[in-house]
Amino acid sequence: MDTIVTEHDSWRGDPDRAPALPPVAKRAAFQAELDKLRVREKAHTREGDAIAAARRRLPMVEVAADLELTGPDGPVTLLDAFEGRRQLIAYYFMWHDGHDAAGQCEGCTWVTTQVQELSYLHSRDITYAVFCQGPYEESRRYRDFMGWEVPWYSALPSHDELLVGRHVGMMHLVCYLRDGDRVYETYWTTLRGVEATDYSYALMDLTVYGRQELWEDSPPGWLRGQGTPADHVGLRSNGRPIPQWSRIEAGRSDDLTPRP
């Protein structure tokens, strides 16, 4: 096997110079290391499949189907949010009352920006919707500013009941099943569990510098900790959730004040 030769050590750990680079190897040595990693990747994939199989075998708990939400035409029920499909995935969007668009949740903005094409979910009889934990009119204007097209509701009328036993005001993904006119909760997750919605981080994880976050296990001199402390976990840039900037540059209004 070819020996992997470390190069570019003179760049490592110097914030004023280019970031560190991986060692350079010939193709055979590179492939040998990748083959070893592939064994772990395949084990990780199989373990993920096993966890998903266990998730499908969880019991479920009944939820009142008539819990009220607010939609574009006023009050609707949890059952209505299924749009006639058998399953529903609801993302509970955190809302910061009294904050402008720049002050809204960067994590929830990241999640909702990822979910674009719903046809694959619909083909499996699954509806996806955002249940915002803030008022409908104000949060809908945020949705419109961002250009999102996912179904959008306010969970405020019932969020204590919908998230019973959990921290209201935190991001949650909750899965529901409809059996006729009865509704059941089958799974929920929060924090890094909501990465199930994401492709950006999944793609970053394939690259040499990864997510560039402080908690990652990376070699010395690797890019990390981008932004300022106020740019929370790399999801903000210059005081705003990152995807807002393209909307501002396109001339969209980020005024969330409800119109009469």
C-alpha positions in Angstrom: 0.0 0.0 0.0 1.2 3.5 -0.8 2.1 5.6 2.3 0.0 8.7 2.8 2.3 11.6 2.9 1.2 14.7 4.9 1.7 17.9 3.0 0.8 21.5 3.7 1.6 21.3 7.4 2.8 24.9 7.2 -0.8 26.0 6.7 -2.2 24.3 9.8 -3.6 26.3 12.7 -2.8 29.7 11.1 -6.0 31.7 10.9 -4.3 34.3 8.7 -3.4 31.8 6.0 -5.3 29.3 3.9 -7.1 26.5 5.9 -5.3 23.2 6.4 -5.6 20.5 3.8 -5.9 16.7 4.1 -2.7 14.7 3.4 -2.1 13.9 -0.3 -2.0 10.3 -1.4 -1.8 8.3 -4.5 -5.1 6.8 -5.8 -4.5 3.3 -4.4 -3.8 4.6 -0.8 -6.8 7.0 -1.0 -9.1 4.1 -2.2 -7.8 1.8 0.6 -8.7 4.4 3.2 -12.1 5.0 1.6 -12.8 1.3 1.5 -12.2 1.1 5.3 -14.6 4.0 5.9 -17.2 2.4 3.6 -17.5 -0.5 5.9 -18.5 1.8 8.7 -20.8 3.8 6.4 -22.7 0.7 5.4 -23.0 -0.4 9.0 -24.4 3.1 9.8 -26.9 2.7 7.0 -28.0 -0.7 8.2 -28.4 0.6 11.8 -30.5 3.5 10.5 -32.7 0.9 8.7 -33.0 -1.1 11.9 -33.9 2.1 13.9 -36.6 3.0 11.3 -38.0 -0.6 11.6 -38.2 -0.2 15.3 -39.9 3.2 14.9 -42.5 1.5 12.7 -43.3 -0.8 15.6 -43.8 1.9 18.3 -47.3 2.0 19.9 -49.4 5.1 19.2 -51.4 7.5 21.3 -54.8 9.0 20.4 -55.0 12.8 19.9 -58.2 14.8 19.8 -59.0 15.1 16.1 -60.9 18.4 16.6 -58.0 20.3 18.1 -58.1 23.8 16.6 -55.6 25.3 14.3 -55.7 28.5 12.3 -55.3 28.3 8.6 -55.7 30.8 5.6 -59.5 30.7 5.9 -59.7 30.7 9.7 -60.2 27.9 12.2 -59.6 24.3 11.1 -59.0 21.1 12.9 -56.1 18.8 13.2 -58.0 16.3 11.1 -58.4 18.9 8.4 -54.7 19.4 8.2 -54.3 15.8 6.9 -55.9 17.1 3.6 -57.6 13.7 3.3 -54.3 11.7 3.4 -53.6 8.9 5.9 -50.5 10.4 7.5 -49.3 13.8 8.5 -45.9 15.1 9.4 -46.1 18.5 11.3 -43.1 20.7 11.9 -43.7 23.0 14.9 -42.1 26.2 14.0 -40.8 28.3 16.9 -42.0 31.9 16.9 -40.4 34.9 18.7 -43.3 37.2 19.5 -42.6 40.9 19.0 -39.5 40.2 16.9 -39.0 41.3 13.3 -38.1 39.0 10.5 -34.4 39.2 11.2 -35.1 38.1 14.8 -37.1 34.9 13.9 -35.7 31.5 14.6 -32.8 30.6 12.4 -33.1 26.9 13.1 -36.8 26.8 12.0 -36.0 28.9 9.0 -33.2 26.4 8.0 -35.6 23.5 8.4 -38.5 25.0 6.5 -36.2 26.2 3.7 -35.1 22.6 3.1 -38.6 21.2 2.5 -39.6 22.1 -1.0 -41.0 19.3 -3.1 -43.9 17.4 -1.4 -44.9 15.1 -4.3 -42.9 12.2 -3.1 -44.5 12.4 0.4 -47.9 12.7 -1.2 -47.2 9.6 -3.3 -47.0 7.7 0.0 -50.2 9.2 1.4 -48.3 11.7 3.6 -49.1 15.4 4.1 -46.4 17.7 5.3 -47.4 21.0 7.1 -45.9 23.7 9.3 -47.6 24.3 12.6 -46.3 27.7 13.7 -46.3 28.4 17.4 -47.1 32.0 16.7 -50.1 34.0 15.4 -51.3 33.1 12.0 -51.3 36.5 10.2 -47.8 37.6 11.4 -46.2 34.2 10.7 -47.9 33.8 7.3 -46.3 37.1 6.3 -42.9 35.5 7.2 -43.8 32.5 5.1 -44.7 34.7 2.2 -41.5 36.8 2.6 -39.5 33.6 2.5 -41.4 32.3 -0.5 -42.3 29.0 1.1 -45.3 27.0 -0.3 -45.8 24.3 2.3 -49.2 24.3 4.1 -49.0 26.7 7.0 -51.1 26.8 10.2 -50.9 28.5 13.5 -50.9 26.0 16.4 -51.6 28.7 19.0 -55.2 27.7 19.7 -54.2 24.2 20.8 -50.4 24.0 21.1 -50.5 23.1 24.8 -52.6 20.1 24.0 -50.7 19.2 20.8 -47.4 19.3 22.6 -48.6 18.0 25.9 -45.7 16.9 28.1 -43.1 18.6 25.8 -41.4 22.0 25.7 -43.7 24.4 24.0 -41.6 26.9 22.1 -39.1 24.4 20.9 -38.8 22.9 17.4 -40.5 19.6 17.0 -41.3 17.1 14.2 -44.4 15.1 15.0 -45.9 12.3 13.0 -49.6 11.5 13.0 -51.8 8.7 11.6 -55.4 9.0 10.7 -57.8 6.1 11.0 -61.1 7.4 9.7 -62.0 10.4 11.9 -59.6 9.4 14.7 -56.1 10.8 14.9 -53.0 9.2 16.6 -49.5 10.4 17.3 -46.9 7.8 16.2 -43.6 9.6 16.7 -42.0 12.8 17.6 -38.5 14.3 17.8 -36.7 17.6 18.4 -33.3 19.3 18.4 -31.0 17.4 16.1 -33.7 15.0 15.3 -35.2 17.5 12.9 -32.2 17.1 10.7 -34.4 14.5 9.0 -35.7 17.5 7.0 -32.3 18.6 5.8 -30.1 18.1 2.8 -27.6 20.9 3.3 -26.0 19.5 6.4 -26.1 16.0 4.9 -24.1 17.2 1.9 -21.7 19.3 4.1 -21.0 16.1 6.0 -19.6 14.5 2.8 -17.1 17.3 2.3 -13.6 17.6 3.8 -14.4 20.6 6.1 -17.9 19.3 7.1 -20.3 21.7 8.7 -17.5 23.9 10.1 -19.1 23.9 13.5 -17.2 24.1 16.8 -18.5 20.8 18.2 -17.2 18.7 15.2 -14.2 16.4 15.5 -11.9 17.8 12.9 -8.1 18.0 12.5 -6.2 21.1 13.7 -6.4 24.0 11.3 -9.7 22.9 9.7 -12.3 25.5 8.9 -14.7 25.9 11.7 -16.6 28.4 13.8 -17.7 30.5 10.9 -19.5 33.7 11.8 -19.8 35.5 15.1 -21.2 34.2 18.4 -24.5 35.9 17.4 -24.6 33.9 14.2 -26.0 30.9 16.0 -24.5 27.6 14.9 -23.7 28.9 11.5 -27.4 29.5 10.6 -27.1 33.3 10.7 -25.1 35.7 8.6 -24.8 39.4 9.5 -27.6 39.3 12.0 -30.2 37.4 9.8 -31.0 33.8 9.1 -28.9 33.0 6.1 -31.6 32.4 3.5 -33.2 35.8 4.2 -30.5 37.7 2.4 -31.5 36.4 -1.0 -35.1 37.5 -0.4 -33.9 40.9 0.7 -31.7 41.2 -2.4 -34.8 40.2 -4.5 -36.7 43.2 -3.1 -39.2 41.3 -1.0 -40.6 43.0 2.0 -39.8 41.5 5.4 -42.4 43.6 7.2 -44.4 41.2 9.4 -47.0 43.7 10.5 -50.5 42.2 9.7 -52.4 44.2 7.2 -56.0 45.3 8.0 
